[in-house]
Amino acid sequence: MKKIMIMMAIIAIATTKITFAQSKTDAAFNQLLSAYYDVKNALATDKKDLATEKVKVLSAKVEAIPHKDLPAAQHMLWMGQAKVIKAKAAELAAGKDIKAQRKSFEGISYAMIKTLKGLKFNSQTVYVQHCPMAKASWLNEKENIENPYYGSMMFDCGDVSETIKSN
């Protein structure tokens, strides 16, 4: 009986530790997603300087992800996408004009979409939206289209191509 109680205690502690690590990782990924939305919103409203400022926050959120707690396959996915996000974020920050920034944002968006689909960490519904004119997709926290690739020129150009429910 004593052995069973000890085993149950060990299992309970291990499960709690895994759950806590997962919730901490999910929280960090949701902060990254929020930082991504800030960059998207700056580009959608034609605010080049704000996009530069917000992408620096995004880069810091990438660095803050406690990725070592992820299962092996998810860890490999994250390491590959984190590299893309950081490189494209650096490009966006150095962008001389908003058109160049938007091109860099496209790379960030595809890496974020792949990460979100692979890790399923979102605590809110996320909308994958697509602009046929830009031939590019992005993530949005709202169902209404807010096009970061054309901004005020075609703010509502695009459609929702996929809805990712919260986990």
Secondary structure, 3 states (H helix, E strand, C coil): CHHHHHHHHHHHHHHHHHHHHHHHHHHHHHHHHHHHHHHHHHHHCCCHHHHHHHHHHHHHHHHCCCHHHCCHHHHHHHHHHHHHHHHHHHHHHHCCCHHHHHHHHHHHHHHHHHHHHHHCCCCCCEEEEEECCCCEEEEECCCCCCCCCCHHHCCCCCEEEEEECCC
